[in-house]
Amino acid sequence: MSWCYEQIDFLDLPVDLGFVCPLDCHCSYTRDQILIAMDYRKPQNIREGVKWLEKERLDVLFVTLNKSDKEYSPSTMYQDYSISDSLFHWQSQSTTSEFSTTGQRYVHHKENGSHVALFVRENKTDRISGNAEAYTYLGEVEYVSHEGSKPMNVVWHLKDQIPAKYMQKTNRLMEA
């Protein structure tokens, strides 16, 4: 029993998104599990990496860190990475301007009472199973700043720090 206890490398954390949601921070889930847990009943019709759930007042960000030319078009090769254990750089969809309804929703989400949840995976496909790789829920994020437009380069602050075991996967600076 003590050996098992010593092998624990993180503790999952409950997250309050303003509605009942069974997902815990730092745990891994498939895209369908995430959306169904958030009461979105048609997950198979979601193709983009962002989903606004109006009823829940929640933007769900799905990030794939390692993108290849054969799986992604040039307009979707977004530059997403952790800056530190509490800051994350994210690029919006290529059509989102800073003055659009969506761009303004990101910038003013706190004042407007909405939330933003960040889910990250390293690769699109799991190398062992060949299926879609699960996303790790990095938790709720809050707007810090942005630059540019179409796409917007947004810096988010994570309410819960990224565990050390995920930092090397999410931080490009560590690869250099």
CNS distance restraints for C-alpha pairs under 8 A (distance, minus, plus):
assign (resid   1 and name CA) (resid   5 and name CA) 6.34 0.50 0.50
assign (resid   2 and name CA) (resid   6 and name CA) 6.27 0.50 0.50
assign (resid   3 and name CA) (resid   7 and name CA) 6.49 0.50 0.50
assign (resid   4 and name CA) (resid   8 and name CA) 6.99 0.50 0.50
assign (resid   9 and name CA) (resid 165 and name CA) 7.73 0.50 0.50
assign (resid  10 and name CA) (resid  26 and name CA) 7.95 0.50 0.50
assign (resid  10 and name CA) (resid 163 and name CA) 7.00 0.50 0.50
assign (resid  11 and name CA) (resid  26 and name CA) 7.78 0.50 0.50
assign (resid  12 and name CA) (resid  24 and name CA) 5.82 0.50 0.50
assign (resid  12 and name CA) (resid  25 and name CA) 5.51 0.50 0.50
assign (resid  12 and name CA) (resid  26 and name CA) 5.58 0.50 0.50
assign (resid  12 and name CA) (resid  27 and name CA) 6.33 0.50 0.50
assign (resid  13 and name CA) (resid  24 and name CA) 5.31 0.50 0.50
assign (resid  13 and name CA) (resid  25 and name CA) 4.91 0.50 0.50
assign (resid  13 and name CA) (resid  26 and name CA) 7.12 0.50 0.50
assign (resid  14 and name CA) (resid  23 and name CA) 7.17 0.50 0.50
assign (resid  14 and name CA) (resid  24 and name CA) 4.76 0.50 0.50
assign (resid  14 and name CA) (resid  25 and name CA) 6.12 0.50 0.50
assign (resid  15 and name CA) (resid  23 and name CA) 7.36 0.50 0.50
assign (resid  15 and name CA) (resid  24 and name CA) 6.07 0.50 0.50
assign (resid  15 and name CA) (resid  25 and name CA) 6.39 0.50 0.50
assign (resid  15 and name CA) (resid 139 and name CA) 7.12 0.50 0.50
assign (resid  15 and name CA) (resid 140 and name CA) 7.57 0.50 0.50
assign (resid  16 and name CA) (resid  20 and name CA) 7.85 0.50 0.50
assign (resid  16 and name CA) (resid  21 and name CA) 7.81 0.50 0.50
assign (resid  17 and name CA) (resid  21 and name CA) 7.43 0.50 0.50
assign (resid  17 and name CA) (resid  58 and name CA) 7.81 0.50 0.50
assign (resid  17 and name CA) (resid 115 and name CA) 6.53 0.50 0.50
assign (resid  17 and name CA) (resid 140 and name CA) 7.76 0.50 0.50
assign (resid  18 and name CA) (resid  56 and name CA) 7.54 0.50 0.50
assign (resid  19 and name CA) (resid  56 and name CA) 6.85 0.50 0.50
assign (resid  21 and name CA) (resid  37 and name CA) 5.94 0.50 0.50
assign (resid  21 and name CA) (resid  38 and name CA) 6.04 0.50 0.50
assign (resid  22 and name CA) (resid  37 and name CA) 6.34 0.50 0.50
assign (resid  23 and name CA) (resid  27 and name CA) 7.68 0.50 0.50
assign (resid  23 and name CA) (resid  34 and name CA) 7.45 0.50 0.50
assign (resid  23 and name CA) (resid  37 and name CA) 7.03 0.50 0.50
assign (resid  24 and name CA) (resid 137 and name CA) 7.23 0.50 0.50
assign (resid  24 and name CA) (resid 139 and name CA) 7.98 0.50 0.50
assign (resid  25 and name CA) (resid 136 and name CA) 7.97 0.50 0.50
assign (resid  25 and name CA) (resid 137 and name CA) 5.24 0.50 0.50
assign (resid  25 and name CA) (resid 138 and name CA) 5.74 0.50 0.50
assign (resid  25 and name CA) (resid 139 and name CA) 5.09 0.50 0.50
assign (resid  26 and name CA) (resid 136 and name CA) 5.83 0.50 0.50
assign (resid  26 and name CA) (resid 137 and name CA) 5.01 0.50 0.50
assign (resid  26 and name CA) (resid 138 and name CA) 5.35 0.50 0.50
assign (resid  26 and name CA) (resid 139 and name CA) 7.09 0.50 0.50
assign (resid  26 and name CA) (resid 162 and name CA) 7.91 0.50 0.50
assign (resid  26 and name CA) (resid 163 and name CA) 7.80 0.50 0.50
assign (resid  27 and name CA) (resid 136 and name CA) 5.49 0.50 0.50
assign (resid  27 and name CA) (resid 137 and name CA) 5.71 0.50 0.50
assign (resid  28 and name CA) (resid 134 and name CA) 5.89 0.50 0.50
assign (resid  28 and name CA) (resid 135 and name CA) 5.28 0.50 0.50
assign (resid  28 and name CA) (resid 136 and name CA) 4.16 0.50 0.50
assign (resid  28 and name CA) (resid 137 and name CA) 6.15 0.50 0.50
assign (resid  29 and name CA) (resid  33 and name CA) 5.98 0.50 0.50
assign (resid  29 and name CA) (resid  34 and name CA) 6.26 0.50 0.50
assign (resid  29 and name CA) (resid 134 and name CA) 5.18 0.50 0.50
assign (resid  29 and name CA) (resid 135 and name CA) 5.34 0.50 0.50
assign (resid  29 and name CA) (resid 136 and name CA) 6.42 0.50 0.50
assign (resid  29 and name CA) (resid 137 and name CA) 7.55 0.50 0.50
assign (resid  30 and name CA) (resid  34 and name CA) 6.31 0.50 0.50
assign (resid  30 and name CA) (resid 132 and name CA) 7.83 0.50 0.50
assign (resid  30 and name CA) (resid 133 and name CA) 7.28 0.50 0.50
assign (resid  30 and name CA) (resid 134 and name CA) 4.58 0.50 0.50
assign (resid  30 and name CA) (resid 135 and name CA) 6.00 0.50 0.50
assign (resid  31 and name CA) (resid  35 and name CA) 6.28 0.50 0.50
assign (resid  31 and name CA) (resid  43 and name CA) 7.55 0.50 0.50
assign (resid  31 and name CA) (resid 134 and name CA) 7.06 0.50 0.50
assign (resid  31 and name CA) (resid 135 and name CA) 6.99 0.50 0.50
assign (resid  32 and name CA) (resid  36 and name CA) 6.00 0.50 0.50
assign (resid  32 and name CA) (resid  43 and name CA) 5.40 0.50 0.50
assign (resid  32 and name CA) (resid  44 and name CA) 7.29 0.50 0.50
assign (resid  33 and name CA) (resid  37 and name CA) 5.95 0.50 0.50
assign (resid  34 and name CA) (resid  38 and name CA) 6.40 0.50 0.50
assign (resid  35 and name CA) (resid  39 and name CA) 6.46 0.50 0.50
assign (resid  35 and name CA) (resid  40 and name CA) 5.16 0.50 0.50
assign (resid  35 and name CA) (resid  41 and name CA) 7.28 0.50 0.50
assign (resid  35 and name CA) (resid  43 and name CA) 5.97 0.50 0.50
assign (resid  36 and name CA) (resid  40 and name CA) 4.99 0.50 0.50
assign (resid  36 and name CA) (resid  41 and name CA) 5.60 0.50 0.50
assign (resid  36 and name CA) (resid  42 and name CA) 7.82 0.50 0.50
assign (resid  36 and name CA) (resid  43 and name CA) 6.97 0.50 0.50
assign (resid  38 and name CA) (resid  56 and name CA) 7.87 0.50 0.50
assign (resid  40 and name CA) (resid  53 and name CA) 7.84 0.50 0.50
assign (resid  42 and name CA) (resid  46 and name CA) 7.82 0.50 0.50
assign (resid  46 and name CA) (resid  51 and name CA) 7.69 0.50 0.50
assign (resid  49 and name CA) (resid  61 and name CA) 6.00 0.50 0.50
assign (resid  49 and name CA) (resid  62 and name CA) 4.67 0.50 0.50
assign (resid  49 and name CA) (resid  63 and name CA) 6.47 0.50 0.50
assign (resid  50 and name CA) (resid  59 and name CA) 6.88 0.50 0.50
assign (resid  50 and name CA) (resid  60 and name CA) 5.60 0.50 0.50
assign (resid  50 and name CA) (resid  61 and name CA) 4.73 0.50 0.50
assign (resid  50 and name CA) (resid  62 and name CA) 5.96 0.50 0.50
assign (resid  51 and name CA) (resid  59 and name CA) 5.72 0.50 0.50
assign (resid  51 and name CA) (resid  60 and name CA) 5.13 0.50 0.50
assign (resid  51 and name CA) (resid  61 and name CA) 6.78 0.50 0.50
assign (resid  52 and name CA) (resid  57 and name CA) 7.46 0.50 0.50
assign (resid  52 and name CA) (resid  58 and name CA) 5.86 0.50 0.50
assign (resid  52 and name CA) (resid  59 and name CA) 4.44 0.50 0.50
assign (resid  52 and name CA) (resid  60 and name CA) 6.33 0.50 0.50
assign (resid  53 and name CA) (resid  57 and name CA) 5.80 0.50 0.50
assign (resid  53 and name CA) (resid  58 and name CA) 5.18 0.50 0.50
assign (resid  53 and name CA) (resid  59 and name CA) 6.21 0.50 0.50
assign (resid  53 and name CA) (resid  60 and name CA) 7.67 0.50 0.50
assign (resid  54 and name CA) (resid  58 and name CA) 6.53 0.50 0.50
assign (resid  57 and name CA) (resid 113 and name CA) 7.40 0.50 0.50
assign (resid  57 and name CA) (resid 114 and name CA) 4.76 0.50 0.50
assign (resid  57 and name CA) (resid 115 and name CA) 6.33 0.50 0.50
assign (resid  58 and name CA) (resid 114 and name CA) 5.63 0.50 0.50
assign (resid  58 and name CA) (resid 115 and name CA) 4.75 0.50 0.50
assign (resid  58 and name CA) (resid 116 and name CA) 5.57 0.50 0.50
assign (resid  58 and name CA) (resid 117 and name CA) 7.26 0.50 0.50
assign (resid  59 and name CA) (resid 114 and name CA) 7.81 0.50 0.50
assign (resid  59 and name CA) (resid 115 and name CA) 6.32 0.50 0.50
assign (resid  59 and name CA) (resid 116 and name CA) 4.68 0.50 0.50
assign (resid  59 and name CA) (resid 117 and name CA) 6.29 0.50 0.50
assign (resid  60 and name CA) (resid 116 and name CA) 5.94 0.50 0.50
assign (resid  60 and name CA) (resid 117 and name CA) 4.97 0.50 0.50
assign (resid  60 and name CA) (resid 118 and name CA) 6.30 0.50 0.50
assign (resid  60 and name CA) (resid 119 and name CA) 7.53 0.50 0.50
assign (resid  61 and name CA) (resid 116 and name CA) 7.32 0.50 0.50
assign (resid  61 and name CA) (resid 117 and name CA) 6.09 0.50 0.50
assign (resid  61 and name CA) (resid 118 and name CA) 4.98 0.50 0.50
assign (resid  61 and name CA) (resid 119 and name CA) 5.95 0.50 0.50
assign (resid  62 and name CA) (resid 118 and name CA) 6.57 0.50 0.50
assign (resid  62 and name CA) (resid 119 and name CA) 5.04 0.50 0.50
assign (resid  62 and name CA) (resid 120 and name CA) 6.04 0.50 0.50
assign (resid  62 and name CA) (resid 135 and name CA) 7.64 0.50 0.50
assign (resid  63 and name CA) (resid  80 and name CA) 7.19 0.50 0.50
assign (resid  63 and name CA) (resid 118 and name CA) 7.63 0.50 0.50
assign (resid  63 and name CA) (resid 119 and name CA) 6.11 0.50 0.50
assign (resid  63 and name CA) (resid 120 and name CA) 4.67 0.50 0.50
assign (resid  63 and name CA) (resid 121 and name CA) 6.24 0.50 0.50
assign (resid  64 and name CA) (resid  80 and name CA) 7.93 0.50 0.50
assign (resid  64 and name CA) (resid 120 and name CA) 6.00 0.50 0.50
assign (resid  64 and name CA) (resid 121 and name CA) 5.05 0.50 0.50
assign (resid  64 and name CA) (resid 122 and name CA) 5.71 0.50 0.50
assign (resid  64 and name CA) (resid 123 and name CA) 5.82 0.50 0.50
assign (resid  64 and name CA) (resid 124 and name CA) 6.27 0.50 0.50
assign (resid  65 and name CA) (resid  79 and name CA) 7.85 0.50 0.50
assign (resid  65 and name CA) (resid  80 and name CA) 6.21 0.50 0.50
assign (resid  65 and name CA) (resid  81 and name CA) 6.94 0.50 0.50
assign (resid  65 and name CA) (resid 120 and name CA) 7.20 0.50 0.50
assign (resid  65 and name CA) (resid 121 and name CA) 6.30 0.50 0.50
assign (resid  65 and name CA) (resid 122 and name CA) 4.97 0.50 0.50
assign (resid  65 and name CA) (resid 123 and name CA) 6.35 0.50 0.50
assign (resid  65 and name CA) (resid 170 and name CA) 7.01 0.50 0.50
assign (resid  66 and name CA) (resid 122 and name CA) 5.78 0.50 0.50
assign (resid  66 and name CA) (resid 123 and name CA) 5.31 0.50 0.50
assign (resid  66 and name CA) (resid 124 and name CA) 7.65 0.50 0.50
assign (resid  67 and name CA) (resid  71 and name CA) 7.04 0.50 0.50
assign (resid  67 and name CA) (resid  72 and name CA) 6.60 0.50 0.50
assign (resid  67 and name CA) (resid  77 and name CA) 6.46 0.50 0.50
assign (resid  67 and name CA) (resid 123 and name CA) 7.00 0.50 0.50
assign (resid  67 and name CA) (resid 124 and name CA) 7.51 0.50 0.50
assign (resid  68 and name CA) (resid  72 and name CA) 6.11 0.50 0.50
assign (resid  69 and name CA) (resid  73 and name CA) 6.52 0.50 0.50
assign (resid  69 and name CA) (resid  74 and name CA) 7.33 0.50 0.50
assign (resid  72 and name CA) (resid  76 and name CA) 5.97 0.50 0.50
assign (resid  72 and name CA) (resid  77 and name CA) 6.33 0.50 0.50
assign (resid  73 and name CA) (resid  77 and name CA) 6.62 0.50 0.50
assign (resid  75 and name CA) (resid  94 and name CA) 6.24 0.50 0.50
assign (resid  76 and name CA) (resid  93 and name CA) 7.29 0.50 0.50
assign (resid  76 and name CA) (resid  94 and name CA) 7.12 0.50 0.50
assign (resid  78 and name CA) (resid  90 and name CA) 7.68 0.50 0.50
assign (resid  78 and name CA) (resid  91 and name CA) 5.69 0.50 0.50
assign (resid  78 and name CA) (resid  92 and name CA) 7.75 0.50 0.50
assign (resid  79 and name CA) (resid  89 and name CA) 7.64 0.50 0.50
assign (resid  79 and name CA) (resid  90 and name CA) 6.53 0.50 0.50
assign (resid  79 and name CA) (resid  91 and name CA) 6.02 0.50 0.50
assign (resid  80 and name CA) (resid  88 and name CA) 7.51 0.50 0.50
assign (resid  80 and name CA) (resid  89 and name CA) 5.46 0.50 0.50
assign (resid  80 and name CA) (resid  90 and name CA) 4.54 0.50 0.50
assign (resid  80 and name CA) (resid  91 and name CA) 6.20 0.50 0.50
assign (resid  81 and name CA) (resid  88 and name CA) 5.86 0.50 0.50
assign (resid  81 and name CA) (resid  89 and name CA) 5.34 0.50 0.50
assign (resid  81 and name CA) (resid  90 and name CA) 6.73 0.50 0.50
assign (resid  81 and name CA) (resid 170 and name CA) 5.27 0.50 0.50
assign (resid  81 and name CA) (resid 171 and name CA) 5.37 0.50 0.50
assign (resid  81 and name CA) (resid 172 and name CA) 6.28 0.50 0.50
assign (resid  82 and name CA) (resid  86 and name CA) 7.82 0.50 0.50
assign (resid  82 and name CA) (resid  87 and name CA) 5.93 0.50 0.50
assign (resid  82 and name CA) (resid  88 and name CA) 4.16 0.50 0.50
assign (resid  82 and name CA) (resid  89 and name CA) 5.91 0.50 0.50
assign (resid  82 and name CA) (resid 167 and name CA) 7.41 0.50 0.50
assign (resid  82 and name CA) (resid 170 and name CA) 5.29 0.50 0.50
assign (resid  82 and name CA) (resid 171 and name CA) 4.75 0.50 0.50
assign (resid  82 and name CA) (resid 172 and name CA) 7.41 0.50 0.50
assign (resid  83 and name CA) (resid  87 and name CA) 5.27 0.50 0.50
assign (resid  83 and name CA) (resid  88 and name CA) 5.38 0.50 0.50
assign (resid  83 and name CA) (resid  89 and name CA) 6.46 0.50 0.50
assign (resid  83 and name CA) (resid 171 and name CA) 6.38 0.50 0.50
assign (resid  83 and name CA) (resid 173 and name CA) 7.91 0.50 0.50
assign (resid  84 and name CA) (resid  88 and name CA) 7.05 0.50 0.50
assign (resid  84 and name CA) (resid 167 and name CA) 7.95 0.50 0.50
assign (resid  84 and name CA) (resid 171 and name CA) 7.47 0.50 0.50
assign (resid  85 and name CA) (resid 161 and name CA) 5.17 0.50 0.50
assign (resid  85 and name CA) (resid 162 and name CA) 4.82 0.50 0.50
assign (resid  85 and name CA) (resid 163 and name CA) 7.27 0.50 0.50
assign (resid  85 and name CA) (resid 164 and name CA) 7.81 0.50 0.50
assign (resid  85 and name CA) (resid 167 and name CA) 6.85 0.50 0.50
assign (resid  86 and name CA) (resid 157 and name CA) 5.64 0.50 0.50
assign (resid  86 and name CA) (resid 158 and name CA) 4.97 0.50 0.50
assign (resid  86 and name CA) (resid 159 and name CA) 7.33 0.50 0.50
assign (resid  86 and name CA) (resid 160 and name CA) 7.06 0.50 0.50
assign (resid  86 and name CA) (resid 161 and name CA) 4.93 0.50 0.50
assign (resid  86 and name CA) (resid 162 and name CA) 6.40 0.50 0.50
assign (resid  87 and name CA) (resid 155 and name CA) 6.63 0.50 0.50
assign (resid  87 and name CA) (resid 156 and name CA) 5.64 0.50 0.50
assign (resid  87 and name CA) (resid 157 and name CA) 4.68 0.50 0.50
assign (resid  87 and name CA) (resid 158 and name CA) 6.02 0.50 0.50
assign (resid  88 and name CA) (resid 155 and name CA) 5.61 0.50 0.50
assign (resid  88 and name CA) (resid 156 and name CA) 5.17 0.50 0.50
assign (resid  88 and name CA) (resid 157 and name CA) 6.50 0.50 0.50
assign (resid  88 and name CA) (resid 158 and name CA) 7.34 0.50 0.50
assign (resid  89 and name CA) (resid 153 and name CA) 6.88 0.50 0.50
assign (resid  89 and name CA) (resid 154 and name CA) 5.77 0.50 0.50
assign (resid  89 and name CA) (resid 155 and name CA) 4.63 0.50 0.50
assign (resid  89 and name CA) (resid 156 and name CA) 6.46 0.50 0.50
assign (resid  90 and name CA) (resid 153 and name CA) 5.86 0.50 0.50
assign (resid  90 and name CA) (resid 154 and name CA) 5.21 0.50 0.50
assign (resid  90 and name CA) (resid 155 and name CA) 6.32 0.50 0.50
assign (resid  90 and name CA) (resid 156 and name CA) 7.51 0.50 0.50
assign (resid  91 and name CA) (resid 151 and name CA) 6.00 0.50 0.50
assign (resid  91 and name CA) (resid 152 and name CA) 5.57 0.50 0.50
assign (resid  91 and name CA) (resid 153 and name CA) 4.64 0.50 0.50
assign (resid  91 and name CA) (resid 154 and name CA) 6.06 0.50 0.50
assign (resid  92 and name CA) (resid  96 and name CA) 6.30 0.50 0.50
assign (resid  92 and name CA) (resid 150 and name CA) 7.50 0.50 0.50
assign (resid  92 and name CA) (resid 151 and name CA) 5.14 0.50 0.50
assign (resid  92 and name CA) (resid 152 and name CA) 5.22 0.50 0.50
assign (resid  92 and name CA) (resid 153 and name CA) 6.66 0.50 0.50
assign (resid  92 and name CA) (resid 154 and name CA) 7.41 0.50 0.50
assign (resid  93 and name CA) (resid 150 and name CA) 7.06 0.50 0.50
assign (resid  93 and name CA) (resid 151 and name CA) 5.63 0.50 0.50
assign (resid  93 and name CA) (resid 152 and name CA) 7.69 0.50 0.50
assign (resid  94 and name CA) (resid 150 and name CA) 4.69 0.50 0.50
assign (resid  94 and name CA) (resid 151 and name CA) 4.28 0.50 0.50
assign (resid  94 and name CA) (resid 152 and name CA) 7.76 0.50 0.50
assign (resid  95 and name CA) (resid 150 and name CA) 4.95 0.50 0.50
assign (resid  95 and name CA) (resid 151 and name CA) 6.25 0.50 0.50
assign (resid  96 and name CA) (resid 100 and name CA) 6.54 0.50 0.50
assign (resid  96 and name CA) (resid 102 and name CA) 6.80 0.50 0.50
assign (resid  96 and name CA) (resid 103 and name CA) 6.14 0.50 0.50
assign (resid  96 and name CA) (resid 149 and name CA) 6.70 0.50 0.50
assign (resid  96 and name CA) (resid 150 and name CA) 4.91 0.50 0.50
assign (resid  96 and name CA) (resid 151 and name CA) 5.61 0.50 0.50
assign (resid  96 and name CA) (resid 152 and name CA) 6.68 0.50 0.50
assign (resid  97 and name CA) (resid 102 and name CA) 7.91 0.50 0.50
assign (resid  97 and name CA) (resid 103 and name CA) 5.85 0.50 0.50
assign (resid  97 and name CA) (resid 149 and name CA) 4.58 0.50 0.50
assign (resid  97 and name CA) (resid 150 and name CA) 4.86 0.50 0.50
assign (resid  97 and name CA) (resid 151 and name CA) 6.50 0.50 0.50
assign (resid  97 and name CA) (resid 152 and name CA) 6.49 0.50 0.50
assign (resid  98 and name CA) (resid 103 and name CA) 4.64 0.50 0.50
assign (resid  98 and name CA) (resid 104 and name CA) 6.34 0.50 0.50
assign (resid  98 and name CA) (resid 148 and name CA) 7.36 0.50 0.50
assign (resid  98 and name CA) (resid 149 and name CA) 5.37 0.50 0.50
assign (resid  98 and name CA) (resid 150 and name CA) 7.63 0.50 0.50
assign (resid  98 and name CA) (resid 152 and name CA) 6.42 0.50 0.50
assign (resid  99 and name CA) (resid 103 and name CA) 5.92 0.50 0.50
assign (resid  99 and name CA) (resid 104 and name CA) 6.01 0.50 0.50
assign (resid 100 and name CA) (resid 104 and name CA) 6.05 0.50 0.50
assign (resid 101 and name CA) (resid 105 and name CA) 6.06 0.50 0.50
assign (resid 102 and name CA) (resid 106 and name CA) 6.42 0.50 0.50
assign (resid 103 and name CA) (resid 107 and name CA) 6.40 0.50 0.50
assign (resid 103 and name CA) (resid 152 and name CA) 7.69 0.50 0.50
assign (resid 104 and name CA) (resid 108 and name CA) 5.91 0.50 0.50
assign (resid 104 and name CA) (resid 109 and name CA) 7.93 0.50 0.50
assign (resid 105 and name CA) (resid 109 and name CA) 5.32 0.50 0.50
assign (resid 105 and name CA) (resid 112 and name CA) 7.84 0.50 0.50
assign (resid 106 and name CA) (resid 143 and name CA) 6.85 0.50 0.50
assign (resid 107 and name CA) (resid 143 and name CA) 5.99 0.50 0.50
assign (resid 107 and name CA) (resid 145 and name CA) 7.68 0.50 0.50
assign (resid 108 and name CA) (resid 112 and name CA) 6.17 0.50 0.50
assign (resid 108 and name CA) (resid 143 and name CA) 7.75 0.50 0.50
assign (resid 109 and name CA) (resid 113 and name CA) 6.05 0.50 0.50
assign (resid 109 and name CA) (resid 114 and name CA) 4.98 0.50 0.50
assign (resid 109 and name CA) (resid 115 and name CA) 6.38 0.50 0.50
assign (resid 109 and name CA) (resid 116 and name CA) 7.81 0.50 0.50
assign (resid 109 and name CA) (resid 142 and name CA) 7.89 0.50 0.50
assign (resid 109 and name CA) (resid 143 and name CA) 7.59 0.50 0.50
assign (resid 110 and name CA) (resid 114 and name CA) 5.97 0.50 0.50
assign (resid 110 and name CA) (resid 115 and name CA) 7.08 0.50 0.50
assign (resid 110 and name CA) (resid 142 and name CA) 7.38 0.50 0.50
assign (resid 115 and name CA) (resid 140 and name CA) 7.06 0.50 0.50
assign (resid 115 and name CA) (resid 141 and name CA) 7.62 0.50 0.50
assign (resid 115 and name CA) (resid 142 and name CA) 7.78 0.50 0.50
assign (resid 116 and name CA) (resid 140 and name CA) 5.64 0.50 0.50
assign (resid 116 and name CA) (resid 141 and name CA) 5.61 0.50 0.50
assign (resid 116 and name CA) (resid 142 and name CA) 6.93 0.50 0.50
assign (resid 117 and name CA) (resid 137 and name CA) 7.77 0.50 0.50
assign (resid 117 and name CA) (resid 138 and name CA) 7.72 0.50 0.50
assign (resid 117 and name CA) (resid 139 and name CA) 5.66 0.50 0.50
assign (resid 117 and name CA) (resid 140 and name CA) 4.44 0.50 0.50
assign (resid 117 and name CA) (resid 141 and name CA) 6.08 0.50 0.50
assign (resid 118 and name CA) (resid 137 and name CA) 6.15 0.50 0.50
assign (resid 118 and name CA) (resid 138 and name CA) 5.58 0.50 0.50
assign (resid 118 and name CA) (resid 139 and name CA) 5.63 0.50 0.50
assign (resid 118 and name CA) (resid 140 and name CA) 6.15 0.50 0.50
assign (resid 118 and name CA) (resid 141 and name CA) 6.71 0.50 0.50
assign (resid 119 and name CA) (resid 135 and name CA) 5.53 0.50 0.50
assign (resid 119 and name CA) (resid 136 and name CA) 5.42 0.50 0.50
assign (resid 119 and name CA) (resid 137 and name CA) 4.46 0.50 0.50
assign (resid 119 and name CA) (resid 138 and name CA) 5.77 0.50 0.50
assign (resid 119 and name CA) (resid 139 and name CA) 7.34 0.50 0.50
assign (resid 120 and name CA) (resid 135 and name CA) 5.03 0.50 0.50
assign (resid 120 and name CA) (resid 136 and name CA) 5.21 0.50 0.50
assign (resid 120 and name CA) (resid 137 and name CA) 6.52 0.50 0.50
assign (resid 120 and name CA) (resid 138 and name CA) 6.96 0.50 0.50
assign (resid 121 and name CA) (resid 133 and name CA) 6.74 0.50 0.50
assign (resid 121 and name CA) (resid 134 and name CA) 6.38 0.50 0.50
assign (resid 121 and name CA) (resid 135 and name CA) 4.58 0.50 0.50
assign (resid 121 and name CA) (resid 136 and name CA) 6.09 0.50 0.50
assign (resid 122 and name CA) (resid 133 and name CA) 7.86 0.50 0.50
assign (resid 122 and name CA) (resid 169 and name CA) 6.63 0.50 0.50
assign (resid 122 and name CA) (resid 170 and name CA) 7.58 0.50 0.50
assign (resid 123 and name CA) (resid 133 and name CA) 6.46 0.50 0.50
assign (resid 124 and name CA) (resid 132 and name CA) 5.83 0.50 0.50
assign (resid 124 and name CA) (resid 133 and name CA) 5.70 0.50 0.50
assign (resid 125 and name CA) (resid 130 and name CA) 5.78 0.50 0.50
assign (resid 125 and name CA) (resid 131 and name CA) 5.58 0.50 0.50
assign (resid 125 and name CA) (resid 132 and name CA) 4.46 0.50 0.50
assign (resid 125 and name CA) (resid 133 and name CA) 4.93 0.50 0.50
assign (resid 126 and name CA) (resid 130 and name CA) 5.17 0.50 0.50
assign (resid 126 and name CA) (resid 131 and name CA) 5.58 0.50 0.50
assign (resid 126 and name CA) (resid 132 and name CA) 5.78 0.50 0.50
assign (resid 126 and name CA) (resid 133 and name CA) 4.60 0.50 0.50
assign (resid 126 and name CA) (resid 134 and name CA) 7.99 0.50 0.50
assign (resid 138 and name CA) (resid 158 and name CA) 7.60 0.50 0.50
assign (resid 138 and name CA) (resid 160 and name CA) 7.55 0.50 0.50
assign (resid 138 and name CA) (resid 162 and name CA) 6.55 0.50 0.50
assign (resid 139 and name CA) (resid 158 and name CA) 6.71 0.50 0.50
assign (resid 139 and name CA) (resid 159 and name CA) 6.88 0.50 0.50
assign (resid 139 and name CA) (resid 160 and name CA) 6.50 0.50 0.50
assign (resid 140 and name CA) (resid 158 and name CA) 6.07 0.50 0.50
assign (resid 140 and name CA) (resid 159 and name CA) 5.88 0.50 0.50
assign (resid 140 and name CA) (resid 160 and name CA) 7.59 0.50 0.50
assign (resid 141 and name CA) (resid 156 and name CA) 5.66 0.50 0.50
assign (resid 141 and name CA) (resid 157 and name CA) 5.26 0.50 0.50
assign (resid 141 and name CA) (resid 158 and name CA) 4.42 0.50 0.50
assign (resid 141 and name CA) (resid 159 and name CA) 5.87 0.50 0.50
assign (resid 142 and name CA) (resid 156 and name CA) 5.36 0.50 0.50
assign (resid 142 and name CA) (resid 157 and name CA) 5.09 0.50 0.50
assign (resid 142 and name CA) (resid 158 and name CA) 6.53 0.50 0.50
assign (resid 142 and name CA) (resid 159 and name CA) 7.42 0.50 0.50
assign (resid 143 and name CA) (resid 154 and name CA) 7.45 0.50 0.50
assign (resid 143 and name CA) (resid 155 and name CA) 6.51 0.50 0.50
assign (resid 143 and name CA) (resid 156 and name CA) 4.82 0.50 0.50
assign (resid 143 and name CA) (resid 157 and name CA) 6.37 0.50 0.50
assign (resid 144 and name CA) (resid 154 and name CA) 7.54 0.50 0.50
assign (resid 144 and name CA) (resid 155 and name CA) 5.49 0.50 0.50
assign (resid 144 and name CA) (resid 156 and name CA) 5.40 0.50 0.50
assign (resid 144 and name CA) (resid 157 and name CA) 6.28 0.50 0.50
assign (resid 145 and name CA) (resid 154 and name CA) 5.88 0.50 0.50
assign (resid 145 and name CA) (resid 155 and name CA) 5.34 0.50 0.50
assign (resid 145 and name CA) (resid 156 and name CA) 7.36 0.50 0.50
assign (resid 146 and name CA) (resid 152 and name CA) 6.47 0.50 0.50
assign (resid 146 and name CA) (resid 153 and name CA) 5.26 0.50 0.50
assign (resid 146 and name CA) (resid 154 and name CA) 4.27 0.50 0.50
assign (resid 146 and name CA) (resid 155 and name CA) 6.04 0.50 0.50
assign (resid 147 and name CA) (resid 152 and name CA) 6.04 0.50 0.50
assign (resid 147 and name CA) (resid 153 and name CA) 5.16 0.50 0.50
assign (resid 147 and name CA) (resid 154 and name CA) 6.70 0.50 0.50
assign (resid 148 and name CA) (resid 152 and name CA) 5.06 0.50 0.50
assign (resid 148 and name CA) (resid 153 and name CA) 6.11 0.50 0.50
assign (resid 149 and name CA) (resid 153 and name CA) 7.45 0.50 0.50
assign (resid 158 and name CA) (resid 162 and name CA) 7.79 0.50 0.50
assign (resid 162 and name CA) (resid 166 and name CA) 6.53 0.50 0.50
assign (resid 162 and name CA) (resid 167 and name CA) 6.54 0.50 0.50
assign (resid 163 and name CA) (resid 167 and name CA) 6.63 0.50 0.50
assign (resid 164 and name CA) (resid 168 and name CA) 7.60 0.50 0.50
assign (resid 166 and name CA) (resid 170 and name CA) 6.28 0.50 0.50
assign (resid 167 and name CA) (resid 171 and name CA) 5.72 0.50 0.50
assign (resid 168 and name CA) (resid 172 and name CA) 7.65 0.50 0.50
assign (resid 168 and name CA) (resid 174 and name CA) 6.25 0.50 0.50
assign (resid 168 and name CA) (resid 175 and name CA) 7.73 0.50 0.50
assign (resid 171 and name CA) (resid 175 and name CA) 7.50 0.50 0.50
assign (resid 172 and name CA) (resid 176 and name CA) 7.05 0.50 0.50
